[in-house]
Amino acid sequence: MSASRFFSDNAAPVHPAVMEAMAAANRVDTAYDGDALSGALDAAFSDLFETECEALWIATGTAANSVILAHFTRPWQGIFCHQEAHIEVDECGAPGFYAGGAKLMTLPGDGAKIDLAALESALAGIRRDVHQVQPAAISITNATEYGLAWRPDEVAAVGDVARAHGLKLHMDGARFANALAFLDCAPADATWRAGVDALSFGFTKNGAMMAEAMVFFGGSGGAGLRELKKRGGHLLSKGRFVAAQIHAMLRDDLWRANARAANAGAAALAGACGERLLYPVEANELFVRLSAEEAARLRAAGFDFYDWGEGAARLVVSWDQDAAAVAAFAGAIAAL
């Protein structure tokens, strides 16, 4: 694929180490998730997060988010999330579908981070009776839909509210690796130590072919989880190939190295964008002011990216884009 591609990290190539791991898994083994690679995920994630974890592979981020939230809610309950959260805007109603009708209860907040005061106000306004939807969970995204990283203390503030109201806290980590690469903290600090009950740990955007992990902390997984996954059509018969991808990404911290490479490219582009930036660049996404004419000029020069509403664009740097490709795009933006 062309190095001038900056529209989505979903389109990036698969890392060679992941391909090698899948080839090595191409042998007879137990079907579904009874194989050795699937069985070793709990230990691998427990080592990474410095606590006992229950971890299951799944093929898509939408399924990871939806199965976790369905596990945490009953059909008549609700899930607080940002009004621009992926689960609200980009998952075609999947969380409600998997949860049998559970309601997404949206909140405002700068940069797609839930505003804590708005969350507290919404909770205070719910009558505790049978006539109103009762919340069961909160979902936050790290990095957010605008590429901002939740600091551990920010996550902990939401975690405190969740515990005070008996709610589960879910983190959509489609770009968790990029957030951690920016924060340079232990994975535990941004998750369970801050009150997160479950993480959708994304690998597909960061070098895998199609692999995400549902990671449960503090015994929040357990009974019913595998049934939800099976009932939703996500128990692949040859699941060892998904598990193999995850192990390859975890080995020698490849997930973090890939994220750092993507973040570094985004930081280089940010320098060329200057005052065009709509948000600080804290992961591998940039949101910039760009007129229709300027966007057309960049596309005519061979660069591809998403328009993001009128007069704006989203630029995404992938793990595989080298410095020369990023520098060429930065030069084209600076020359506008």
FIKE-159691 format. One record per residue (C-alpha): residue in one letter; residue number from 1; y negated, x negated, z. Coordinates in nm, 4 decimals, decimal comma, always signed. Layout:
residues N
+------+-----+----------+----------+----------+
| code | pos |       py |       px |       pz |
+------+-----+----------+----------+----------+
|    a | NUM |        Y |        X |        Z |
...
+------+-----+----------+----------+----------+
END
This chain:
residues 336
+------+-----+----------+----------+----------+
| code | pos |       py |       px |       pz |
+------+-----+----------+----------+----------+
|    m |   1 |  +0,0000 |  +0,0000 |  +0,0000 |
|    s |   2 |  -0,3503 |  -0,1186 |  -0,0751 |
|    a |   3 |  -0,5297 |  -0,3190 |  +0,1933 |
|    s |   4 |  -0,8362 |  -0,1050 |  +0,1191 |
|    r |   5 |  -0,6672 |  +0,1860 |  +0,2963 |
|    f |   6 |  -0,8564 |  +0,2851 |  +0,6126 |
|    f |   7 |  -0,7775 |  +0,6563 |  +0,6327 |
|    s |   8 |  -0,4873 |  +0,6625 |  +0,8815 |
|    d |   9 |  -0,2564 |  +0,4351 |  +1,0747 |
|    n |  10 |  +0,0157 |  +0,6939 |  +1,0087 |
|    a |  11 |  +0,0380 |  +0,5505 |  +0,6561 |
|    a |  12 |  +0,0868 |  +0,1891 |  +0,7672 |
|    p |  13 |  +0,4068 |  +0,0006 |  +0,6809 |
|    v |  14 |  +0,6950 |  -0,0340 |  +0,9234 |
|    h |  15 |  +0,6974 |  -0,3661 |  +1,1084 |
|    p |  16 |  +0,9747 |  -0,6006 |  +0,9856 |
|    a |  17 |  +1,1193 |  -0,6302 |  +1,3376 |
|    v |  18 |  +1,1611 |  -0,2537 |  +1,3480 |
|    m |  19 |  +1,3382 |  -0,2520 |  +1,0114 |
|    e |  20 |  +1,5688 |  -0,5294 |  +1,1320 |
|    a |  21 |  +1,6499 |  -0,3351 |  +1,4488 |
|    m |  22 |  +1,7365 |  -0,0256 |  +1,2465 |
|    a |  23 |  +1,9612 |  -0,2302 |  +1,0198 |
|    a |  24 |  +2,1371 |  -0,3726 |  +1,3254 |
|    a |  25 |  +2,1938 |  -0,0175 |  +1,4521 |
|    n |  26 |  +2,3687 |  +0,0765 |  +1,1263 |
|    r |  27 |  +2,7172 |  +0,0810 |  +1,2742 |
|    v |  28 |  +2,9482 |  +0,3345 |  +1,4294 |
|    d |  29 |  +2,8358 |  +0,4518 |  +1,7719 |
|    t |  30 |  +2,8301 |  +0,7713 |  +1,9734 |
|    a |  31 |  +2,6274 |  +1,0481 |  +1,8115 |
|    y |  32 |  +2,3058 |  +1,2201 |  +1,9259 |
|    d |  33 |  +2,1700 |  +1,0369 |  +2,2326 |
|    g |  34 |  +2,4955 |  +0,9154 |  +2,3817 |
|    d |  35 |  +2,4731 |  +0,5687 |  +2,2270 |
|    a |  36 |  +2,4002 |  +0,2459 |  +2,4109 |
|    l |  37 |  +2,0482 |  +0,2069 |  +2,2699 |
|    s |  38 |  +1,9434 |  +0,5564 |  +2,3797 |
|    g |  39 |  +2,1038 |  +0,5046 |  +2,7182 |
|    a |  40 |  +1,9067 |  +0,1842 |  +2,7741 |
|    l |  41 |  +1,5635 |  +0,3470 |  +2,7333 |
|    d |  42 |  +1,5300 |  +0,4484 |  +3,0994 |
|    a |  43 |  +1,5693 |  +0,0872 |  +3,2091 |
|    a |  44 |  +1,3394 |  -0,0490 |  +2,9376 |
|    f |  45 |  +1,0542 |  +0,1826 |  +3,0304 |
|    s |  46 |  +1,1185 |  +0,1399 |  +3,4028 |
|    d |  47 |  +1,0651 |  -0,2335 |  +3,3555 |
|    l |  48 |  +0,7484 |  -0,1771 |  +3,1536 |
|    f |  49 |  +0,5943 |  +0,0717 |  +3,3960 |
|    e |  50 |  +0,7189 |  -0,0934 |  +3,7170 |
|    t |  51 |  +0,8730 |  +0,2282 |  +3,8465 |
|    e |  52 |  +1,1776 |  +0,4424 |  +3,7806 |
|    c |  53 |  +1,1321 |  +0,6345 |  +3,4545 |
|    e |  54 |  +1,3252 |  +0,8883 |  +3,2554 |
|    a |  55 |  +1,2665 |  +0,8244 |  +2,8854 |
|    l |  56 |  +1,3830 |  +1,0147 |  +2,5794 |
|    w |  57 |  +1,3243 |  +0,9343 |  +2,2142 |
|    i |  58 |  +1,1838 |  +1,1925 |  +1,9770 |
|    a |  59 |  +1,0714 |  +1,1631 |  +1,6154 |
|    t |  60 |  +0,7152 |  +1,3037 |  +1,6170 |
|    g |  61 |  +0,4124 |  +1,3081 |  +1,8415 |
|    t |  62 |  +0,3714 |  +1,6836 |  +1,8076 |
|    a |  63 |  +0,7273 |  +1,7348 |  +1,9299 |
|    a |  64 |  +0,6741 |  +1,4905 |  +2,2176 |
|    n |  65 |  +0,3627 |  +1,6708 |  +2,3374 |
|    s |  66 |  +0,5143 |  +2,0155 |  +2,2906 |
|    v |  67 |  +0,8475 |  +1,9492 |  +2,4609 |
|    i |  68 |  +0,6781 |  +1,7862 |  +2,7611 |
|    l |  69 |  +0,4297 |  +2,0722 |  +2,8008 |
|    a |  70 |  +0,7030 |  +2,3327 |  +2,7548 |
|    h |  71 |  +0,8962 |  +2,1552 |  +3,0306 |
|    f |  72 |  +0,5946 |  +2,1820 |  +3,2620 |
|    t |  73 |  +0,4964 |  +2,5443 |  +3,1949 |
|    r |  74 |  +0,6299 |  +2,8977 |  +3,1856 |
|    p |  75 |  +0,5364 |  +3,1320 |  +2,8987 |
|    w |  76 |  +0,2740 |  +3,3142 |  +3,1058 |
|    q |  77 |  +0,1002 |  +2,9969 |  +3,2252 |
|    g |  78 |  -0,1733 |  +2,7768 |  +3,0811 |
|    i |  79 |  -0,2517 |  +2,4149 |  +2,9940 |
|    f |  80 |  -0,6015 |  +2,2720 |  +3,0291 |
|    c |  81 |  -0,7077 |  +2,0370 |  +2,7489 |
|    h |  82 |  -1,0198 |  +1,9256 |  +2,5653 |
|    q |  83 |  -1,1507 |  +2,1638 |  +2,3003 |
|    e |  84 |  -1,0929 |  +1,8927 |  +2,0370 |
|    a |  85 |  -0,7562 |  +1,7753 |  +2,1687 |
|    h |  86 |  -0,4850 |  +1,7140 |  +1,9131 |
|    i |  87 |  -0,2665 |  +1,9790 |  +2,0776 |
|    e |  88 |  -0,5456 |  +2,2338 |  +2,0205 |
|    v |  89 |  -0,6799 |  +2,1329 |  +1,6772 |
|    d |  90 |  -0,3996 |  +1,9574 |  +1,4901 |
|    e |  91 |  -0,0579 |  +2,0817 |  +1,6028 |
|    c |  92 |  -0,0440 |  +2,4266 |  +1,4400 |
|    g |  93 |  +0,0154 |  +2,6047 |  +1,7715 |
|    a |  94 |  +0,3282 |  +2,3991 |  +1,8468 |
|    p |  95 |  +0,2686 |  +2,3615 |  +2,2243 |
|    g |  96 |  +0,2415 |  +2,7381 |  +2,2676 |
|    f |  97 |  +0,5400 |  +2,7929 |  +2,0369 |
|    y |  98 |  +0,7655 |  +2,5540 |  +2,2281 |
|    a |  99 |  +0,6457 |  +2,6902 |  +2,5623 |
|    g | 100 |  +0,7140 |  +3,0471 |  +2,4596 |
|    g | 101 |  +0,3508 |  +3,1519 |  +2,4531 |
|    a | 102 |  +0,1817 |  +2,9355 |  +2,7161 |
|    k | 103 |  -0,1946 |  +2,9306 |  +2,6599 |
|    l | 104 |  -0,4124 |  +2,6285 |  +2,5845 |
|    m | 105 |  -0,7272 |  +2,6571 |  +2,7991 |
|    t | 106 |  -0,9928 |  +2,4392 |  +2,6374 |
|    l | 107 |  -1,2746 |  +2,2476 |  +2,8033 |
|    p | 108 |  -1,5804 |  +2,0512 |  +2,6819 |
|    g | 109 |  -1,6563 |  +1,6835 |  +2,7388 |
|    d | 110 |  -1,8236 |  +1,3900 |  +2,5653 |
|    g | 111 |  -1,6105 |  +1,1807 |  +2,3326 |
|    a | 112 |  -1,3179 |  +1,4260 |  +2,3725 |
|    k | 113 |  -1,2773 |  +1,3398 |  +2,7399 |
|    i | 114 |  -1,2418 |  +1,6466 |  +2,9612 |
|    d | 115 |  -1,5539 |  +1,6993 |  +3,1717 |
|    l | 116 |  -1,4402 |  +1,6958 |  +3,5340 |
|    a | 117 |  -1,7041 |  +1,9436 |  +3,6507 |
|    a | 118 |  -1,6029 |  +2,1855 |  +3,3739 |
|    l | 119 |  -1,2401 |  +2,1530 |  +3,4815 |
|    e | 120 |  -1,3256 |  +2,2257 |  +3,8453 |
|    s | 121 |  -1,5422 |  +2,5204 |  +3,7435 |
|    a | 122 |  -1,2673 |  +2,6666 |  +3,5237 |
|    l | 123 |  -1,0139 |  +2,6362 |  +3,8039 |
|    a | 124 |  -1,2502 |  +2,7994 |  +4,0510 |
|    g | 125 |  -1,3034 |  +3,0926 |  +3,8147 |
|    i | 126 |  -0,9367 |  +3,1896 |  +3,7848 |
|    r | 127 |  -0,8279 |  +3,4749 |  +4,0083 |
|    r | 128 |  -0,4899 |  +3,4127 |  +4,1684 |
|    d | 129 |  -0,3351 |  +3,7401 |  +4,0584 |
|    v | 130 |  -0,0914 |  +3,8670 |  +3,7997 |
|    h | 131 |  -0,3651 |  +3,9722 |  +3,5569 |
|    q | 132 |  -0,4862 |  +3,6230 |  +3,4655 |
|    v | 133 |  -0,3179 |  +3,3229 |  +3,3071 |
|    q | 134 |  -0,2401 |  +3,0731 |  +3,5790 |
|    p | 135 |  -0,2690 |  +2,7024 |  +3,4909 |
|    a | 136 |  +0,0356 |  +2,4797 |  +3,5186 |
|    a | 137 |  -0,0732 |  +2,1549 |  +3,3555 |
|    i | 138 |  -0,3581 |  +1,9391 |  +3,2308 |
|    s | 139 |  -0,3295 |  +1,7333 |  +2,9124 |
|    i | 140 |  -0,5526 |  +1,4376 |  +2,8279 |
|    t | 141 |  -0,5411 |  +1,2036 |  +2,5272 |
|    n | 142 |  -0,5590 |  +0,8244 |  +2,5574 |
|    a | 143 |  -0,7167 |  +0,6969 |  +2,3375 |
|    t | 144 |  -0,9121 |  +1,0178 |  +2,2764 |
|    e | 145 |  -0,9661 |  +1,1924 |  +1,9460 |
|    y | 146 |  -1,2854 |  +0,9851 |  +1,9144 |
|    g | 147 |  -1,1175 |  +0,6556 |  +1,9974 |
|    l | 148 |  -1,2345 |  +0,6250 |  +2,3580 |
|    a | 149 |  -1,0102 |  +0,4805 |  +2,6279 |
|    w | 150 |  -0,9619 |  +0,6601 |  +2,9577 |
|    r | 151 |  -1,0176 |  +0,4064 |  +3,2367 |
|    p | 152 |  -0,7634 |  +0,4167 |  +3,5206 |
|    d | 153 |  -1,0249 |  +0,5504 |  +3,7631 |
|    e | 154 |  -1,1148 |  +0,8292 |  +3,5182 |
|    v | 155 |  -0,7489 |  +0,9254 |  +3,4853 |
|    a | 156 |  -0,7130 |  +0,9133 |  +3,8638 |
|    a | 157 |  -1,0048 |  +1,1551 |  +3,9057 |
|    v | 158 |  -0,8237 |  +1,4080 |  +3,6842 |
|    g | 159 |  -0,4996 |  +1,3285 |  +3,8643 |
|    d | 160 |  -0,6599 |  +1,4114 |  +4,1981 |
|    v | 161 |  -0,7643 |  +1,7530 |  +4,0658 |
|    a | 162 |  -0,4167 |  +1,8120 |  +3,9266 |
|    r | 163 |  -0,2490 |  +1,7341 |  +4,2584 |
|    a | 164 |  -0,4995 |  +1,9415 |  +4,4561 |
|    h | 165 |  -0,4131 |  +2,2462 |  +4,2446 |
|    g | 166 |  -0,0413 |  +2,1837 |  +4,2027 |
|    l | 167 |  -0,0692 |  +2,1026 |  +3,8305 |
|    k | 168 |  +0,1242 |  +1,8530 |  +3,6198 |
|    l | 169 |  -0,0770 |  +1,5876 |  +3,4314 |
|    h | 170 |  +0,0346 |  +1,4991 |  +3,0782 |
|    m | 171 |  -0,1060 |  +1,2157 |  +2,8684 |
|    d | 172 |  -0,0931 |  +1,2320 |  +2,4897 |
|    g | 173 |  -0,0547 |  +0,8642 |  +2,4085 |
|    a | 174 |  -0,0329 |  +0,8678 |  +2,0301 |
|    r | 175 |  -0,2608 |  +0,5611 |  +2,0485 |
|    f | 176 |  -0,1746 |  +0,4625 |  +2,4052 |
|    a | 177 |  -0,1033 |  +0,1083 |  +2,2846 |
|    n | 178 |  -0,4558 |  +0,0767 |  +2,1438 |
|    a | 179 |  -0,6091 |  +0,2100 |  +2,4644 |
|    l | 180 |  -0,4089 |  -0,0375 |  +2,6747 |
|    a | 181 |  -0,4989 |  -0,3251 |  +2,4433 |
|    f | 182 |  -0,8652 |  -0,2432 |  +2,5023 |
|    l | 183 |  -0,8328 |  -0,1884 |  +2,8777 |
|    d | 184 |  -0,6131 |  -0,4970 |  +2,9270 |
|    c | 185 |  -0,4489 |  -0,3404 |  +3,2301 |
|    a | 186 |  -0,0907 |  -0,2755 |  +3,3349 |
|    p | 187 |  +0,0620 |  +0,0357 |  +3,1743 |
|    a | 188 |  +0,1285 |  +0,1683 |  +3,5242 |
|    d | 189 |  -0,2415 |  +0,1555 |  +3,6152 |
|    a | 190 |  -0,3383 |  +0,4012 |  +3,3413 |
|    t | 191 |  -0,0440 |  +0,6361 |  +3,3984 |
|    w | 192 |  +0,1644 |  +0,7120 |  +3,7080 |
|    r | 193 |  -0,0497 |  +0,5135 |  +3,9516 |
|    a | 194 |  -0,3398 |  +0,7321 |  +3,8381 |
|    g | 195 |  -0,1410 |  +1,0546 |  +3,8766 |
|    v | 196 |  +0,0139 |  +1,1014 |  +3,5292 |
|    d | 197 |  +0,3464 |  +1,2874 |  +3,5412 |
|    a | 198 |  +0,4528 |  +1,2349 |  +3,1798 |
|    l | 199 |  +0,3388 |  +1,0296 |  +2,8808 |
|    s | 200 |  +0,3908 |  +1,0851 |  +2,5095 |
|    f | 201 |  +0,4118 |  +0,7155 |  +2,4155 |
|    g | 202 |  +0,3360 |  +0,6756 |  +2,0459 |
|    f | 203 |  +0,4965 |  +0,4045 |  +1,8331 |
|    t | 204 |  +0,4808 |  +0,5490 |  +1,4812 |
|    k | 205 |  +0,1113 |  +0,4712 |  +1,4271 |
|    n | 206 |  +0,1654 |  +0,1211 |  +1,5630 |
|    g | 207 |  +0,4515 |  -0,0175 |  +1,3537 |
|    a | 208 |  +0,7521 |  +0,2128 |  +1,3943 |
|    m | 209 |  +0,8965 |  +0,4316 |  +1,1191 |
|    m | 210 |  +0,9242 |  +0,7564 |  +1,3178 |
|    a | 211 |  +0,9635 |  +0,7020 |  +1,6893 |
|    e | 212 |  +0,7885 |  +0,8356 |  +1,9965 |
|    a | 213 |  +0,8976 |  +0,8299 |  +2,3596 |
|    m | 214 |  +0,8698 |  +1,1010 |  +2,6224 |
|    v | 215 |  +0,8314 |  +0,9076 |  +2,9475 |
|    f | 216 |  +0,8574 |  +1,0918 |  +3,2798 |
|    f | 217 |  +0,7434 |  +0,9482 |  +3,6102 |
|    g | 218 |  +0,8278 |  +1,0423 |  +3,9691 |
|    g | 219 |  +1,1252 |  +1,2600 |  +3,8804 |
|    s | 220 |  +0,9155 |  +1,4983 |  +3,6693 |
|    g | 221 |  +1,1802 |  +1,5153 |  +3,3941 |
|    g | 222 |  +1,5272 |  +1,6353 |  +3,4787 |
|    a | 223 |  +1,6996 |  +1,9671 |  +3,4220 |
|    g | 224 |  +1,6118 |  +2,1610 |  +3,1088 |
|    l | 225 |  +1,4391 |  +1,8782 |  +2,9264 |
|    r | 226 |  +1,7240 |  +1,7891 |  +2,6935 |
|    e | 227 |  +1,7885 |  +2,1560 |  +2,6253 |
|    l | 228 |  +1,4261 |  +2,2007 |  +2,5139 |
|    k | 229 |  +1,4606 |  +1,9031 |  +2,2831 |
|    k | 230 |  +1,7873 |  +2,0324 |  +2,1357 |
|    r | 231 |  +1,6649 |  +2,3917 |  +2,1020 |
|    g | 232 |  +1,3561 |  +2,2695 |  +1,9190 |
|    g | 233 |  +1,5680 |  +2,0915 |  +1,6574 |
|    h | 234 |  +1,4854 |  +1,7359 |  +1,7700 |
|    l | 235 |  +1,8252 |  +1,6072 |  +1,8828 |
|    l | 236 |  +1,8981 |  +1,3903 |  +1,5808 |
|    s | 237 |  +2,2652 |  +1,3181 |  +1,5196 |
|    k | 238 |  +2,1981 |  +0,9479 |  +1,4613 |
|    g | 239 |  +1,9381 |  +0,9073 |  +1,7320 |
|    r | 240 |  +2,0289 |  +0,5438 |  +1,7822 |
|    f | 241 |  +1,8025 |  +0,4639 |  +1,4860 |
|    v | 242 |  +1,5040 |  +0,6080 |  +1,6743 |
|    a | 243 |  +1,6003 |  +0,4287 |  +1,9949 |
|    a | 244 |  +1,6370 |  +0,1038 |  +1,8017 |
|    q | 245 |  +1,2780 |  +0,1299 |  +1,6807 |
|    i | 246 |  +1,1482 |  +0,1769 |  +2,0339 |
|    h | 247 |  +1,3442 |  -0,1184 |  +2,1698 |
|    a | 248 |  +1,2081 |  -0,3346 |  +1,8875 |
|    m | 249 |  +0,8528 |  -0,2297 |  +1,9673 |
|    l | 250 |  +0,8968 |  -0,3010 |  +2,3387 |
|    r | 251 |  +1,0631 |  -0,6371 |  +2,2826 |
|    d | 252 |  +0,8231 |  -0,9262 |  +2,3460 |
|    d | 253 |  +0,5380 |  -0,6720 |  +2,3775 |
|    l | 254 |  +0,5232 |  -0,6129 |  +2,0013 |
|    w | 255 |  +0,3579 |  -0,2758 |  +2,0731 |
|    r | 256 |  +0,0695 |  -0,4526 |  +2,2437 |
|    a | 257 |  +0,0366 |  -0,7301 |  +1,9840 |
|    n | 258 |  +0,0182 |  -0,4763 |  +1,6999 |
|    a | 259 |  -0,2408 |  -0,2714 |  +1,8860 |
|    r | 260 |  -0,4520 |  -0,5782 |  +1,9557 |
|    a | 261 |  -0,4476 |  -0,6668 |  +1,5859 |
|    a | 262 |  -0,5619 |  -0,3174 |  +1,4887 |
|    n | 263 |  -0,8281 |  -0,3120 |  +1,7599 |
|    a | 264 |  -0,9601 |  -0,6501 |  +1,6513 |
|    g | 265 |  -1,0033 |  -0,5240 |  +1,2973 |
|    a | 266 |  -1,1873 |  -0,2176 |  +1,4240 |
|    a | 267 |  -1,4167 |  -0,4356 |  +1,6340 |
|    a | 268 |  -1,4980 |  -0,6449 |  +1,3256 |
|    l | 269 |  -1,5846 |  -0,3311 |  +1,1304 |
|    a | 270 |  -1,7962 |  -0,2074 |  +1,4203 |
|    g | 271 |  -2,0197 |  -0,5111 |  +1,3855 |
|    a | 272 |  -2,0964 |  -0,4126 |  +1,0263 |
|    c | 273 |  -2,1536 |  -0,0462 |  +1,1135 |
|    g | 274 |  -2,4169 |  -0,1114 |  +1,3797 |
|    e | 275 |  -2,6285 |  +0,1970 |  +1,4430 |
|    r | 276 |  -2,4048 |  +0,4061 |  +1,2194 |
|    l | 277 |  -2,1521 |  +0,4286 |  +1,5033 |
|    l | 278 |  -2,1239 |  +0,7722 |  +1,6632 |
|    y | 279 |  -1,9118 |  +0,6443 |  +1,9552 |
|    p | 280 |  -1,8287 |  +0,3070 |  +2,1081 |
|    v | 281 |  -1,5268 |  +0,1422 |  +1,9463 |
|    e | 282 |  -1,2538 |  +0,1097 |  +2,2094 |
|    a | 283 |  -0,9382 |  +0,1370 |  +2,0005 |
|    n | 284 |  -0,8630 |  +0,1203 |  +1,6280 |
|    e | 285 |  -1,0779 |  +0,4145 |  +1,5103 |
|    l | 286 |  -1,4458 |  +0,4221 |  +1,4138 |
|    f | 287 |  -1,6591 |  +0,7315 |  +1,3650 |
|    v | 288 |  -1,9683 |  +0,6530 |  +1,1606 |
|    r | 289 |  -2,2679 |  +0,8179 |  +1,0002 |
|    l | 290 |  -2,2195 |  +0,8090 |  +0,6255 |
|    s | 291 |  -2,3940 |  +1,0172 |  +0,3634 |
|    a | 292 |  -2,1999 |  +1,1725 |  +0,0779 |
|    e | 293 |  -2,3608 |  +0,9255 |  -0,1623 |
|    e | 294 |  -2,2683 |  +0,6268 |  +0,0550 |
|    a | 295 |  -1,9122 |  +0,7539 |  +0,0937 |
|    a | 296 |  -1,8857 |  +0,7887 |  -0,2839 |
|    r | 297 |  -2,0077 |  +0,4300 |  -0,3317 |
|    l | 298 |  -1,7454 |  +0,2960 |  -0,0909 |
|    r | 299 |  -1,4696 |  +0,4946 |  -0,2574 |
|    a | 300 |  -1,5823 |  +0,3752 |  -0,5995 |
|    a | 301 |  -1,5389 |  +0,0216 |  -0,4659 |
|    g | 302 |  -1,1769 |  +0,1044 |  -0,3797 |
|    f | 303 |  -1,1962 |  +0,1884 |  -0,0086 |
|    d | 304 |  -1,0258 |  +0,4993 |  +0,1288 |
|    f | 305 |  -1,1067 |  +0,6882 |  +0,4507 |
|    y | 306 |  -1,1474 |  +1,0405 |  +0,5853 |
|    d | 307 |  -1,4669 |  +1,2419 |  +0,5791 |
|    w | 308 |  -1,5377 |  +1,3725 |  +0,9299 |
|    g | 309 |  -1,7651 |  +1,6701 |  +0,8884 |
|    e | 310 |  -2,0961 |  +1,6559 |  +0,7078 |
|    g | 311 |  -2,2579 |  +1,3122 |  +0,7043 |
|    a | 312 |  -1,9812 |  +1,1327 |  +0,8937 |
|    a | 313 |  -1,6527 |  +0,9520 |  +0,8328 |
|    r | 314 |  -1,3526 |  +0,8278 |  +1,0278 |
|    l | 315 |  -1,2282 |  +0,4746 |  +0,9632 |
|    v | 316 |  -0,8916 |  +0,3622 |  +1,0998 |
|    v | 317 |  -0,7603 |  +0,0054 |  +1,1067 |
|    s | 318 |  -0,3819 |  -0,0402 |  +1,1088 |
|    w | 319 |  -0,1717 |  -0,3117 |  +1,2665 |
|    d | 320 |  -0,0960 |  -0,4729 |  +0,9296 |
|    q | 321 |  -0,4456 |  -0,5091 |  +0,7813 |
|    d | 322 |  -0,5465 |  -0,8718 |  +0,7622 |
|    a | 323 |  -0,8867 |  -1,0196 |  +0,8333 |
|    a | 324 |  -0,9735 |  -1,0543 |  +0,4639 |
|    a | 325 |  -0,9227 |  -0,6825 |  +0,3977 |
|    v | 326 |  -1,1298 |  -0,5879 |  +0,7002 |
|    a | 327 |  -1,4021 |  -0,8370 |  +0,6067 |
|    a | 328 |  -1,4236 |  -0,6922 |  +0,2545 |
|    f | 329 |  -1,4744 |  -0,3413 |  +0,3923 |
|    a | 330 |  -1,7238 |  -0,4659 |  +0,6500 |
|    g | 331 |  -1,9201 |  -0,6374 |  +0,3752 |
|    a | 332 |  -1,9241 |  -0,3219 |  +0,1654 |
|    i | 333 |  -2,0532 |  -0,1158 |  +0,4578 |
|    a | 334 |  -2,3182 |  -0,3732 |  +0,5470 |
|    a | 335 |  -2,4384 |  -0,3718 |  +0,1856 |
|    l | 336 |  -2,5082 |  +0,0019 |  +0,1796 |
+------+-----+----------+----------+----------+
END
